[in-house]
Amino acid sequence: MKKMTRFNNKKKAAIMLTGTLALTGAISAIPMPMFQNGMAAVVYAADGTEYSTVKGIATMGTGQAHIDIAGNEGQTLVGKKFNVYKLFDAENSKGGESINYTFNPTYEQALKNVVAKALTKAGTTVSAADVTEYQVIDYIQSLNNYPVEGATADQTLESRYSDFRYFIEALRDEMVKLNEAPDVVNVKNVRSDNSIRLDGLQYGYYVIDEVSNVDGTHSASSLCMVNTANPAAQVVIKSDYPSITKKIQEDDADANIKDADRWNDIGDYEIGQTVPYKYTSNVPDINGYDTYYYAWHDVMDDALTFNAKSVKIEISGTVDGKAKTYTLNNDEFTVTEKPDNGDTFMIAVADLKAIVDREFDEVDNRKENTYGQAVTLTYNATLNDKAAEKTGRPGFENDVRLEFSNDADSAGEGKTGYTPWDTVVCFTYRLNPIKTNDHDKVLDGAKFRLYSDADCKNEVYVKEGQDGYIVINRDSIGGTDHTGGTKPDTAVEMVSNANGTFNIYGLDSGTYYLKETDAPDGYRLLTDPIKLELKATFTTERDSYVKGDGATDKTLTAFDAKANIKTFYNGISKSEDKTLETSVEDGSANITIVNQVGKKLPITGTSTVVIMLGAGVVLMSVAIAKGRKKDEEI
């Protein structure tokens, strides 16, 4: 039998994931109806069954076979979905030296259609209806570059370029076209080694198809063609489409942030503060592509300002067993702000393959390079003044998705696919002070400054806003958060208005010190600053943000504030801790700052005594004057 040739040999890769394996051994122990001759009747479900992993294991029956699927390095299997097609039932001979395969009727027509087309292409004209079971089996065996005999023989993975692989791709497409329902495995969790097990399988010949939720594709290729006669098989997934994860770097400590550098999905910041973002993705198996397009599309809230000069792209992997990180030069990627597609910006690498092949050259004897390198893109944004309009919920979201080549024939210039969007969110808060006396009269003209330290050395600058004052974080003036930088010309001292208020917008979680610098006329100045503690409480699942959840209690669960106020009146010092009224919806805290009414000094006696006292003062003054004159005469 002639070997199948590819219609277009340039297409060295198709966009799908398949793993094919034969699982053979003793007859399955799955309970089945029995015929009079004692043979079991195989029952096939009309529709596929959906399974989910539990502790990394998907139990799909009570059979004796299983398939282990291992994730590529740096690529978790969690969230992936696999279609499982059982093409044939397998029966071993008594001694295990021979295997007999019989059609699974669910996929029989798909197999016949593909084989008929292939045989006709090779010169043997045959209709699908006339294709026999043995023709299909013989044809598949003819395509295997690494023939395996015996129930316990080792197997070698098929090459990216093998005819066997192309056959499986064509078969997968045919099964999808005929709407033949497979079993489905949803990966909810993995085993400790980032693998899953499909357990309880009947012996047979399977196609494992990774289903992608990538726009423009059905699935991606795993490069894991498995042809085994063992009752157990292992598949290593190397998906032909990349994944992407977006993170935001929180500047506050939180026990629920697992990353040591505090990268997670949620953060809160001051207005003017730098907000660091990071994308992590992977280089998929791109053997067969001449060039490979790779682009990040980002959509951010208008309260965030993108800093194009901060973009940095790194590729990390190994060369000859040694770790290596390569940083892309500025001419190896482009940054486009506000493209016509609604993105805030797009960052594109025209040919990722050329860079990876040059910097991570580990081509094997089959002329295939080793991929799976980590791609990390970092950039900064700034929380701008528009954040003052939306403190608290719902926060400020930032979305990203990855665009990538998904057609090897297009040479990186044709079809592309998109990963699903990944979203992170950040928040900011406000303080609503009101200045009164101890008789609840509002006081205007009181002046205040805000500091980040108890010694009141590091001022948190503010500028006038529409309804109060907006924070100017020192990141935006050449400093680092609360230190350094040049005092901006717009910085002002806060003054309570006719309503006694001076709202402060754009605060972070943390500790602040509010110092009265000038009291209203007739009132004593507060000598000690007011210590303010603002605390936002987020979900414990800080790496699982879902778009839109910033508006609910699923993300920002609570907002609390307290103040320590020190006073000195009537010779008595007093320190008082107060829990402030807060609103988690608008992320606000209310505080009343009281100046006590100054009491007049006391007087005693009658008005005559006062007059006499005044006369006495006059006489004393005269006496003093005379004394000075006498001294001068002497």
ZATI-884256 format. One record per atom (N, C-alpha, C): x negated, y, z negated. Coordinates in steps of 0.001 Angstrom, whole numbers, plus 500000, padded with zeros to 6 digits. Each point is the difference from the previous one (the first is absolute). Layout:
<sites>
XYZ...
</sites>
This chain:
<sites>
499153498810500000500847501190500000499117501242500000500346500945500838499235501226500068500246500867498790498968500712499644500105500914498887500720501265500423500851500566499150500715501213500313499033501155500114500181500824500991499222501221500134500870501184499689499408501037499468500722501207499633500327500797501242501212500509500116500387500809501138499094501206500156499592500611498927499102501144500005498933499743498971498841499585500447498953499619499072499462501174499214500261501229500449499556501162499247500681500072498657501223499473499934500726500055498743499483498909499089499031500370499245499362499077499093500735499900498689500977500893499773500737500023498745501412500428500251500923499367499352501397500413499992500376500378498593501081500728499847500357500515498690500971499074499312499497499069499261500774499070499204499074499341499011500542499344499054499236499188499070500504498595500095499169499023500284500438498623500033498987499104499357500473499046499303499172498935499509500701498704500339499348499095500678500618498757500405499278498866499335500744499069499437499361498900499328500889498777500023499357498894499952500703498741499876499808499472498604501071499708499320499961499443498666500554498603500073499148499016499814500429498618500145499572499179498813500669498870499817499688499107498909501131499025499810500311499675498757501106499106499740501322500654500326501059499189500155501320500523500278500442500914498873500630501125500340500436500961499017500965499388499008499946500483498775500874499506498954501303500771499901500253500929500949501245500753499971501174499045500189501022500060499134501153499119500152500712500242501317500289498936500750500659500089501286500976498849500146501031500160500847500890498890500297499238498859500666500348498820499781499298498842500534500815499326501083499324499597501085500628499172501006499966498550499561500732499179500713500042498584499649498645499341500139499164500537500925498677499409500159499017500476498948500473500823499062499151500457498903499205501245500280500090500527501240499281501217500318500798501209499555499315501028499540500655501207499539500382500895501159501156500615499938500425500976500984499557501385499550499265500698500833499531501320499665501121501001500207500269500786499018501050500999500064499367501367500147500411500777501008499464501323500254501066501052499744499613501053499300500940501072499721500241500835501246501222500434500183500338500830501149499337501374499902499878500491498847499365501287499774498838499830499035498978500833500199498855499905499132500334500388498567499216499474499083500174500290498580498939500995499574500356500919499114499071501005499528499496499634498609498675500075499823499355499673498747499171501190499527499759500072498706499105500986499418498993499294499111498811500539499936498972499388499168500264500255498520499722499023499195500031500102498551498621499601499505499294500961499415498608499789499599499155499546501179500330500531501182499222499710501190500374498724500724501069499317499581500399498736500608501438500095500510500192499648501258501334499905500578500340498515500146500926499525499212500400498592500039501069499835501064499657499307501093500864499912501166500624498626500182499865499166499022500577498669500061499324499089498999500146498705500220499391499019499106499005499115500730499567500438501184499021499244500759498629500013499356499088499200500568498670499811499426498936500898500615500367500781500990499025500834500685500097501443499518498934500750500194500021501419499670499034500753500888500210501307500099499131500897500740499572501117499066498714500235499866499465501122499242499650501118500966500459501197499705499695501177500813499218500976499146498786500303500409499126500899499254499934501354500681500017501071499216499909501338500549498585500344500404499889500856500998498710500504500411499411500860498888498686500116499963499346500792498973500495501434500033500417500486498863500495501362499910501403500194500523500702498925500294501333500076500580500940499084499222500840500562499163500911499197499208501107499408500865500480498848499591501121499363500681501346500491499476500002500674498859501246500469499408500712500940500968501280499747500216500786500805500921500082499423501397499181499002500299500031499378501311501149499000500101500341499680501222501061499046500278499518499022501062500279498732499805499573498971500931501195499195500484500107499841501337500936499057500589499319498642500111500699498961499629499453498647500031500831499169500976499378499609501120500654499185501017499441498583499949500828499025499775499568498607500070500335499467501384498961499836500843500201499606501386500276498514500144499249499183499261500098498551500092500019499372498616500657498849499887499799499121498865498812499115500295499228499641498995498815499178500174500131498723499183499587498880500615500002498717499313498656499322500208499343499648498919498726499318500069500186498507500193499008499414500674499938498546500020499612499495498623500164498716499780499719499433498687498576500265499555499039499921500915498604500220499652499562501438500145500892500871500449499677501414500138499181500334501222499801499013500914499163500246501163500786500626501162501327500024499890500822500511501089501170500801499435500407500992500777501106500863499588501005500089501128501250499872499678501056500154500985500839501218499649500217500878501000500778501214499811501333499902500727501047500501499397501315500061500616500550501418499884500757500418501017500539501346500053500833500343498767499836501218499514501035500636499202500977500595501002501226499509500065500929500456501045500266501497499992499781500668498859500229501437499923499102500773500967498773499527500182499039500708500829499629499229501259500725498939500299499710499161501165500077500798501298501060500774500175500169500739501241498894501030500204499594500674498922498920500979500112498709499320500449499684498848499429498807499254500386500066499593501473501144499489500438500151499562501385499860501183500967500590501141499657499932501168500879498557500455500203499245500067498921498624500475500089499124499006500748500136498713499706499176498981500658500343499897501480501288500074500338500400499947501408499367501146500781500017501171499460499415501154500655498499499824500157499344499499498953498556499810500043499602498932501008500722498872500032499688498922500941500209500447501437501073500756500221500267500508501345498900500953500436499566500864499096498912500922500288498719499253500350499793498874499368498791499203500224500098499105501224501154499987500677500115499220501229500952498834499961500565499686498834500958498904499872501387500583499789500790500052501078501319500602499913500941499097499218500588500546498954500912499239499151500977500975499355501256499574499903501000500821499329499978499724498511500484500947499230500019499842498547500830498786499594501076499761500722500877498881499655499303498658500166499002499968500863499326498734500294498761499778499145499597500977499225498811499864499165500293499027498861499138499006499850500203498998498962499225500347498739500367499308498964499328500183498718498508499717500121499657498924500707498598499619500137499227501017500827500662500589501021499334501031500783499631501202499136500916500387499131499726501133499114498831499690499077500040498825499390498955499632499053498656499881500705499975499332501159498754499851500743499450501353500442500906500867500416499559501319500440499365500778498848500609499995498848499437500696498838498629499444499657499880498681500015498720499386499670498919500376501005500381500223501258499025500353501025499427501392499811500698500821499245499573501378499797499073500164498807499885499003499185499223500101498778498519499910500306499267501068499690498559500002500205499252499158498984500662499693498902499373499253498916500877498813499645499984498977500855500872498847499758499708499334498662501063499543499376499886499355498704500752498682500042499363498952499573500654498702499918499930499499498569501027499278499611499997499448498662500648500912498992500585499404499032500784500761499038499158500816499043498715499750499946499165500704499031498861500781500643500033500182501308498912500676500678500006501498499711498795500590499939499910501442499848500463500684501271500363501252499903500442500748501154499263501316500072499885500533501197499326501263500246501006500990500552499923501227499547500937501013500467499800500287501472501099500180500705499954500336501393499550501443500206499350500221501106499505501325500333501128500945500371499727501250499866500908501041500430500381499843501451499093499481500791500178499966501437500460498652500523500340499087499144500335498655500442501361499946500684500136499062500967501284499788500652501038499485499004499555499253499026500898499504498973500669501167499279499223500997499701500531501164499331501040500711500857499704500171501286500941500682500873501287499204500149499886498701499994501192499167500043500890500252498783499385500063498834500759500236498781500662501370500032499296500984500533500595501323500116501229499982500901499852499336501140501125499895500922501165499251499369499693498953499247501037499226499342500715500840498948499226500745499231500625500854498998500973500959500653499565500633501074500856500959500694501263499336500529499873498777500486501155499272500526500979499664498881499509499593498851500875499685498876500752501232499526499307501134499996500654501246499625501078500363501014499681499837501296500955500329501066501245499138499912499835498714499689501131499088499879500717500134498670499487500881499133500608500266498696500080498742499141498937499222500052499929498794499181499546500386498606500855499765499035499740500479498654498966499146499283498911500610499507499018499263499214500327500097498522499274499245499181499972500279498584499142501242499775500316500769498970499308501255499737499450499980498581498743500396499846499369500103498694499651501453499735500583500563498962499689501352499564498974499936498870498896500704500184498930499965499005500260501089498958500530499583498871500258500923498892498799500100499068499221498951499957498831499943499139499047498960500548498769499980499506498972499084500496499345499284498833499230498983500322499192499327499000498770500840499689499241499609499009498877500806499522498952500263501072499932499155501012499005500163501056500576500684501235501125500717499825500655500704501107500442499041501100500529498863499607500528499039500953501413499609499593500710499391500933501303499422499699500012498559500480500927499235499491500169498616500433501433499774500453500140499441501199501285499520500476500066498533499609500787499699499001499971498683499392501262499213500336499890498678499826501154499134500200500385499809501454499034500161500926500281499871501416500040498532500417500828499711500995499951498702500651498800499952500933499499498822500251498909499858500941500471500379501390499160500723500705500388500445501319498988500953500595500410500666501049499173500930500746500672501360499946499327501022499442500619501268499664499349501173500719500778501019500208499505501314500385500331500969498876498990500679499522500176501016498962499841501356500663501051500804499935500034501278500693500172501122498982499022500866499879500118501142499110500882501050500647501092500301499385500930500976500530499597501372499509499854500910500890499588501341499660501205500915499908499967500953499069500988501069499962499436501248500667499070499762500892499370501053500767500861500359501192500270501282500192500774500444501148499297499634501293500762499476500953499447499689501301499379498627500112500018499210498955499440498656500037500924499037499286499875498736500376500681498970499223499092499507498902498795499680500371499061499508499020498588500138500528499053499626499192498597500174500342499282498669499960498885499929500679499292498741500120499056499762498835500020498802499490499176499674498846498636499469500362499808499557501210498755499338500388499743498756499161501042499301499649499844498870499090500638498753500587499734499706501252500554498811500615499496498772499251500908499273499433499651498850499183500544498751500658499164499032500238500433498733500555499452498894499109500816499513499110499533499064499006500929498813499885499449498900499663500795498818499747500062499682498524499632500933499187500023499827498565501356500397499422500365499436498858501265500396499373499924501357499324498850500662500103499829501331499444499162500806500966500300501251500142499257500859500899499843501366499378498921500697500347499763501346499507499864500946501173500696501127499933500004501011501028499475501293499401499043500629500656499501501294499567500605501058500905500733500914499412500690501030500754499051501128500333499908500326501264499286501182500453500911500727500967500883500759499470501058500596500808499457500942501058500640500021501113499626500872501093500626501377499891500641500263498931500450501361499752499500500416498622499659501251499857499494500455498707501136500317499041499679500090498763500920500494498991499446501314499467500819500769499304499535501257499443500662500245498656499215500525499084500475500377498682499543501417499710500914500833499514499659501370499657500008500159498495499017500735499469499910500259498574499735501477499751500393500446498814499749501351499527499214499873498705499064500915499771499139499893498824500522500874498869500474499364498945500491500696498824498825500532499191500133501221499461498924500564499199500190499755498510501135499418499608500252499697498583499878498497499759499554499642498829499896498596499624501383499420499746500212498772500420501249499285499766499683498516499987500421499319498946499707498575499858500617499174501113501027500543500667500674499264501063499291500131501346498971500826500065499197500101501216498878498981499907500043499005500857499051498900499908498644500347500587499958500888500983498742500348500643499141500861499084498717499688499921499101500726499106499871501468500384500139500308501281499910501383500465501373500653500089501007499343499464501367500512499870500697500222501343499664499183501006500756500006501246501268499191499803501128500611500334501288499336499862500996500700500916501304499820499770501014500579500887500617501295499472499645500418498765500692501109499348498978500922499330500227501309500076499128500947499322500746501278499664499422500820499105500521501344499747498837500972499883500257501252500409498914500959500178500504501414499753499033500931499847500303501413499988500102500523501430500748501061500166499999500689501286498600500576500246499513499814501209498651500415500345498966498917499809500394498891499367499057498929499722499807499119501234498794499460500136499695499054501064500655498656499710500689499446500996500658498710499884499264499016500912499238499042499449499261499055500832500898498854500482499852499632501273500736498884500579499016499008500608500438498737500058499163498954500578500867499004500761499575499670501237500591498904500752499029498824499974500484498819499766499183498800500146500672499084501011499223499533500935500493499086501013498884499039500345500187499232501034499035498978500361499825499968501502498855499496500415499768499755501415500568498628500315501025499919500824500578498694500318499071499221500925500360498785500279499206499208500938500296500506501404499066500731500562500209500666501278499133499416501101499557498752499843499378499302501101500988499950501170499509500239501179500879500005501163500397501382500448499817501002499145500260501371500390498724500637500539500125500752501087498869500778500491499785501234499142501089500683499656499979501134499088501162499852499038499945500707498891501052499865498995500301501355499390501229500480500227500470501290499506500488499855498564499690500983499170500302499947498575500302501411499536501244500273499557500377501361499646500922500021498793499774500985499122500825500205498825500967501163500244501267499789499728501015501038500117500490500361498600499918501276499651500328500440498648501087501065500033500987499831499138501069500975499825500041500373498521499748501274499690499983500415498606500999501115499748500444500089498763500901501056499568499354501361500257500841501002500289499436501313500292499419500697498783500151499400498809499334500519498808498543499543499927499556499226500985498625499528500072499338500575501242498775500457499848499233500571501098498807499101500308499914499513501210498948499091500447498686500743500199498910499396499533498653500526500196499284499124501024499974500451501256499448499197501087498504499735499830499284500938499404498551499845499849499622498934498969500959499565499206499702499025498946500077498551500487500397499760501247500197498640500504498673499245500045500027498784499478498825499128500014500465498571500259499352499322500952500361498627500355498794499102499804500188498916499262498942499030499750500467498599500385499071499201500531500235498600500301499012499189499170500515499035499245499158499204499109500132498529500324498871499320500030499983498567500257498628499438499716499658498933500679498690499381499823499353499764501362498687500049500001499186499643501158498892499098499502499952498801500529499008499007499556500061499775498500501209500000499470500200499735498587499749501168499075499622501150500543499716501175499188501116501036500168500395500585498879501059501002500022499545501233500765500950500594500739499696501188500772501235500886500064499789501301499902501060500979500183499551501011501035500825500205501007499699500970501047501016501138499949499504501240499982500844501182500015500075500555501413501204500142500521500173500479501359499546501449500135499326500296501097499644501367500325501240500769500446499934501320499924501152500823500351500427499823501454499045499647500874500349499823501406500561498611500300500143499151498968500549498666500208501479499922499636500584501097499597501429500059499741500497501415500251501296500125500194500617501300500231501089500249498969500159501262499628501047500420499079500904500978500737501266499666500080500979500850500669501052500424498989500098501301499751500999500512499074501267500383500739501119499656499417501326500288500521500172499579501456499805498718500300500304499522501348501505500074500257500390499765501241501397500187500393500949498925499472499485498946499381500848498883499575500574500162498599499802501159499377500529500223498661499029499688498879498820499457500323498983499741498988499446501324499480499541499969498759499249501135499486498618500032500634499389498820500121498735499873500706499811498558500437499058499802500930499643498673500483498481499927500099499450498888499543498567499749500090499816498750500847499232500092501075499909498893500947498550499618500269499762498693500074498737499440500471500293499359501349499435500555501056500337499545501351499598498555500238498854499589499448499540498627500212499325499486498725500805499442499126499475499438498759499117498796500277500343499222501010499242498785500312498545500325500328499773501040500785498630500354500377499162500328498767500593500692499046499272500381498791499691498773499151501013499160499794499812498816499159499012499034500638500118499773501307499089499078500677498565500507499953499821501297500030498655500580499928499421499911498587500796500323498996499499500085498631500085498679499241500885499097500414500204498723499307499945498877501032498864499858500617499805499034501083499693498624499423501012499118500021499803498618499575500703499062500985499663500148501259500611499213501073499498498565499921500944499033500080499635498592499920499775499430501390499761498663500064499684499360501275501193499930500943501191500348499500501172500061500855500295501431500427499013500876499768500087501405500365501134500714499288500285499565498794500998500641499170499316500666498811500354501229499735499456500694498851500825499656498769499444500286498833500697499789498744500589501323499553501323500024499790500676501224499598500618499837498616500752500945499588500556500021498648499416501093499139499138500859500584499379501092499239501065500943499428499701500580498859500900500965499368499793501378500617501092500681500286499961501366500519500626500916498945499253500983499554500470500923498972499953501425500536501125500682499968500076501401500394500434500810498786499243501021499672500350500890498892500132501428500519500875500759499366500131501415500297500651500686498813499965501323500004500603500783498935501123500870500532500957500232499146501033500992500243500066500903498781500703501109500126500172500926498892501486500177499724500360499928498730501376500285499606500196501509500071500832500455500948500110501429500250501171500641499251500218501295500245500984500777499238501433499507500193500267499304501110501358499511500216500405498977498948499020499429499326500305499036498943500756500650498850499879501319499849500714500705498931501511499915500167500448499746501232501429499924500277500591498645499640499144498993499792500498498640499778499213499296498894499952500588498819499340499320498896500837498807499548499332499010499377500720498806499565500389499139501170501131499332499897500491499164501080500471500861501164499895499526501237499599498647500414498514499816500238499199501040499796498585499888500282499696500286501456498736499837500354499512500331501333499400498738500623500680499456500985499582498740500614499011500233501130499218498970500240499037499984501087500018498601500609500294499914501324500170498730500686498883499789501016499636498741500209499021499666501026500391498694500670499707499896501277500064498732500708498840499932500970499676498794500394498853499759500856500480499608501393499422500609501007500242499628501389498768499278500521500199498932500779498875499186500427500324499285501309498970499646500731500175499247501233500619498646499708500946499575500831500568498672499819500175499263501326499249500420501001500036499307501281498588500000500556499378498830500019498614499912500455499834500398501458501044499850500802499908500354501401500017501501500234500413500770499008500141501436500186498706500768499803498933499312499578498700500624499772500086501192499058500882499887499016500111501054499003500749501225500467500557499956501200500663501175500559501478499765500234500482498836499708501388499687500283500825499817498752500490498801499781500907499727498907499314500143498650500725500609499087499532500090498622501139499608499076499636499566498822500971499685498970499794500905498803500960499970499070499940500825498805500257499148498768499225500229498964500303499380498720501198500711499377500635499405499019501030500731499262499394501200499271500826500989499717499550501157499226499674499590498563498958500592499445499674499840498586500022501384499367500604500128498816500288501303499418499451500110498583499460501165499683499622500352498629500697501306499641499954500382498718500743501171499554499239500704498881500161501334499914499420500749498894501019501009499477499743500494498781500937500876499309499266501179499381500758501040499648499502501101499188501140500495499122499674500840498992500994500334498973499998501500499711500914500440499129500128501417499666500240500173498505499634501172499507500259500390498616500879501237500026501059499989499187500937501117499932499921500660498620499056500915499766499926500678498710501000501170499934500470500292498807500792501192499749499484500656498726499800501303500060499450500755498892501136500686499253500102499740498662501036500605499176499412500405498651500793500775499228499667500181498592500800499005499185499838500048498692500677499019499162501465500322499767500516500992500722501422500296499989500616499732501371499287499168500809500459499567501314500114501125501026499315501071499775499956501067500977498851499732500958500292499995501321498942499768500971499074501193500045498734499712500246498981501041499981499275500038501337499939501146500595499231500171501220498666500651499667499074499886500959498710500654499830498954499199499270500320498803499497498988499156499368499100499417501092498691499958499763499050499544500996499352498687499563499752499134500982499464498671499712498993499593501069499096499118499586499115499294500915500034498518499647499724499165501010500046498548499841498588499442500122499670499027499144498672499409499987500095498479499977498912499357500414499946498545499975499210499455498829499394500879499192499197499566498864500399500749498744499744499372498846500406500576498714499271501301499681498780500164500518499238501218499755500420501141500916500907499700500914500507501007500940498872500647500805499121499137500521498913500454500864500313499769501478500739498909500299500310499636501378501445500390500313500150501172500584501341500494500286500614499258501174501264499664499869500785499491501109500629501211500675499415500400501109500460501212500662501408499812500558500735501094500023501336500005500582500157501237500864500923499931500937500361501152500813501506500175499964500449501179500379501420500279499967500731499200501064501114499404499597500859499292500923501356500644500064500911499365500713501324500576500187500775500088498691499834499028499140500768499953498751499107499655498823498807500570499978499074499703498925498576500008500509499224499028499557498586499965500304499620498611500510499111499968500997499570498757500636498539499746499659499704498779499583498652499614499613499062500034501203498770500448499756498930499953501004498920499061499480500059498733500394498981499068499533498636500390500558498949499798499210498677500453500402499409499230501173500581498846500336499578499309501218500126500913501218501017500852499987500284500850501159499154501264500045499171500222498974499169501210499960498529499648499818499640498788500436498608499605499974499533499324498739500894499727499067499630499327498762500390498546500002500064499423498822500394498608499831501092499936498950501229499861500484501177499920499144500102501215499088499494499936498755500161501101499057498713500756499705498956499742500742498736500675499745499424500555501299499188501028499859499278500555501128500890500785500941499410500335501133500724500762501000499973501491499730500532500749500945500059501452499912501415500443499691500153500849498990501327500460499634500657500669501196501183499531500388500644500565501187500554501398499733500056500787501069500537501357499882501473499996499626500687498909500301501435499925499730500323499611498560498978499612499224500235499554498627500508501164499142501006499710499195500596501033499151500207499461498589500250500932499090500407499657498651501516499881499980500522498995499343501439499798499963500655500956499010501164500554500386500727500957499176501459499569499932500554499939498802501415499661499873500853501118500593501045499606500744500846500993500659501132500457499079500970500729500575501101500542499212500838498907499353499943498810500564500712498864499423499136499223499010498774500463499807499090499332499079499289498800500596500160499746501296499461498794500610498754500284500826499175498965500202498858500033500921499701498556500420500861499447500834499895498605500411498664499729500684499451498788499725498712499595500565500232498756500857499665500067501289500246498917500949498688499346500434500058498651500142498862499279500540499040499460498978500510499467498891499170499443498944499845498490500167498924499489499494499704498575499999500393499402498657500068498683499927500047499353498694498705500306499265500098500220498699498795500273499241500211501070498958498895500568499491500027500954498895499617501392500480500780500955499609499748501404500308500054500831498719499423501205500076500012500931498874500507501344500509501119500426499447500638501255500389499684501052498951499280501038500405499533501003499052500665501340500273500597500560498926500554501339500097498862501004499906499876500849501000498911500973500033500450501393499608501301500267500062500521501308499618501457499829499600500316500393498750501367499865499526500822501220500405501317499873500036500850501162500267499775501073498942500260501249500371499827501103499060500768499740498715499320500215498866500635499833498703499942498595499451499334499044500752499947498620499555498550499546499838499792499081499052498677499483499720499640498913501014498788500023500478499490499034500957499858498611499372500341498946500752499722498632499556498504499772500081499387499732498871498544499912499965499456498702500582500784498928499975499549498704500496500753499620501273499300499357500957500695499551501204500969498859499683501020499877500806500969498917499867499493498795500794499869498871499337499552498786500662501214499304500616499929499757501301501092499367500736499542498659500543500798498975499836499703498682500539501154499563500889499726499879501292500986499548500980499690498562500380500997499150499973499780498583500272501070499454500936499562499573501176500869499297500943499795498503499826501081499256500012499938498544499901500474499405501319499145499167500597500318499377501273500286498515499818500534499413501051500231498564500008498705499243499718500135498812499414498836499163499765499462499412501303500827499981501054499601499468501304499483501145500873498828500485499673499493501183500664499373499716501360499966498751500420499493499648501321501099499509500934501234500248499646501115499467500785501039501066500307499535501212500333500951501069500273500777499735501287501310500239499945500891499855501143500512501381500385499927500310501279500412501317500475501404500347499492500132501214499482501275500473499482500185499809498514499190499125499381500162499720498573499523501155499118499303500975500569499579501147499212501174500823499484501144499855500647501196500729499577500779499275498914499542498844499599500708499176499028499138499750498770500597499336499019499235499655498807499119498778500199499943499476501236499121498873500282498534500407500021499731501275500175498616500472500095499644500891498823500537501211499967499813500903498864501096499683498993499650499220499005501010499494499077500343500978498887499042500862499609500251500935498897499023501155500084500391501124499411499113501154499871500195500589498615498936500038499209500064500454498615498977501107499769500268500809498973499077501087499665500108500316498518498889500405499441499989500455498608499034501156499866500205500788498925499169501182499775499579500069498547498783500471499771499525500313498662499853501509499905500755500619499073500034501450499855499501500372498606498988500857499957499450500481498731500407501460499792500438500314498801500401501365499659499388500423498672499943501322499780499527500556498724500862501203499660500883499827499017500886501050499529500047499980498476500068501204499436500115500122498549498884499257499259498820499991500609498855499367499368500017498481500055500910499436500766500129498547500064499711499519501420499074499030500139499726499357501290500904498797500161500487499822501215500930498916500261499686499372501348499984498693500037499809499260501245501196499084500203500643500113501146501235499266500237499943499290501342500330498696499985500119499217501228501455499965500431500236500328501277501350500027500525500115499122501238501078499234500068500333499261501213500845500904500880499560500223501209500656500953500872501121499347500797500970500797500310501071499555500890499441499882501413500270498879500675499452499765501325501087499515500955499708500086501268500836499436501053499107499220500944500222498682500122499190499192500885500344500279501462501229500457500259500424500256501371499171501100500645499827501123499302499177501067500564498646500111499321499668499005499182498680499952499390499677501235499179500945500464499194499824501235499259500020499773498500499332500908499286500009500025498541500306501417499556500893500143499017500400501306499482499347500258498645499491501215499804499411500364498725500388501433499671500380500232498736500282501342499497498826500456499149499422501140500361498854500553499282500493501188499190499901499905498665500631500955499098498972500939499387500291501274500061499292501002499202500927500442498872499538499868498767500830500429498887500049501520499914501162500488499571500171501435499814499080500471498877499190501046500249499091500523498990500751500762498925499751499661498732500680500651498894499282501287499615500781501028499587499436501268499557499355499843498640498936500754499757499328499934498712500920500530498911499955499472498789500916500414498932499586501316499351500959500737499444499753501194499201500812499898498719499556500767498875500696499946498719500221501406499457500841500178498981500254501287499338501009500855500738500075501331499554500944500934500574499311500868501014500796500815500658499437500936500965499093501011499340500278500387498685499158500943499261498609499436499807499973498707499715498701499347499831499208500060501281500685499815501101499339500048501292499446501381500266500814501043499668499559501376500205498809500314499127500081499579498743498899500253499087498749499279500445500215498790500499498864499259500513499368500746501155500859500595500823499489500769501120499254501222499503500556500724498968499323501160499446498662499605499418499984498856499319498754499529499419498943499766501061500421499502501126499079499786501097499434501317500494500867501032500073499547501310500433498991500578499024500322499974498681499104500524498981498654499290500027500039498680500174498769499234500055499155500435501183500671500263501107499283500444501174499321501329499770500720500917499320499417501293499683498789499852499105500110499167498996498898499769499073498777499469500732500231499114500918498895499437500767499333501066500840500866500885500573499452501093500820499143500944499171500468500377498818499242500876499128498676499357499598500052498700499715498781499306499607498948500059501102500430499777501276499078500052501123499399501381500147500837501117499753499509501362500117498960500300498941500249499527498769499059500217498899498680499323500276500090498809500552498771499283500343499190500753501038500708500619500909499307500748501036499284501215499443500633500678498950499375501180499405498746499620499260499986498890499365498821499533499292498880499717500998
</sites>
